[in-house]
Amino acid sequence: MTELRARSLDGIPEVRPGDDLAAIIARSAGPGAFAADEVVAVAHTIVSKAEGAVIRLADVVPGDRALDLASKQGKDPRLVQVVLDESAELLRAERGILISRTRHGLVCANAGVDISNAGTPDTAVLLPRDPDASARALRAGLRELGAGGPAVLITDTFGRAWRLGQSDVAVGVAGLAALDDWRGRGDAEGNELHATVIAVADAAAAAADLARSKDSREPVVAISGLGRFVSEEDGPGARALIRPLDEDLFR
């Protein structure tokens, strides 16, 4: 029997630009820190804050397109401008929702721009510029501090097409197999599988989200039980989860 355990870490302070996030997490984890086969899931907001991927809305001057979309969607035009700036492509603007494809290839609401848990009023938190690089750097930092070499996930909350509610997904990955490809292997009855590819990193991110609440100020969760997916190498990262545009059936 395989057991999965997720525990949130307390004692994480408000993170500011320039903070050493690895050191903050290591202090919160305490002596012994993490096992090498554990996974540390970190909400992207604190990663973005530490990296300075934040913007004051007072400094934003909305353009004509942002003003037009804001008036139609009932949104702050400054926030709309930030979303446009963070979007490689605006896919849909309807019912007060902006759906974008980000420069990372992610399809999500508001290009991943977040104003909740921003730390200061009228501040927007952006996605990290390179979430996979952020995950690799955080993993390396934990190792250097003697906190073990756990795999690291950078997570964000996404809506899901055709289903209500939101779930966390992995936007950055280091040291964890993002996908577990079962194609060509057999099921419990020996039938060959042709389409089954398990989104390991997204499933782990969702499990981490269940171990904390949105108002808990517990942005870091340690997960044990996924050692079979953890590797010494950082691996290809969350980019492996992005569906190529030529496979998008809805474009």
Helices and strands as residue ranges (DSSP letters): E 5-8, H 21-29, E 39-43, H 44-51, E 54-56, G 57-59, H 64-73, H 77-86, E 87-94, E 97-102, E 107-109, G 110-112, E 123-125, H 131-144, E 151-160, E 163-174, E 180-181, E 197-198, H 200-210, E 220-224, G 227-229, G 237-241, G 245-247
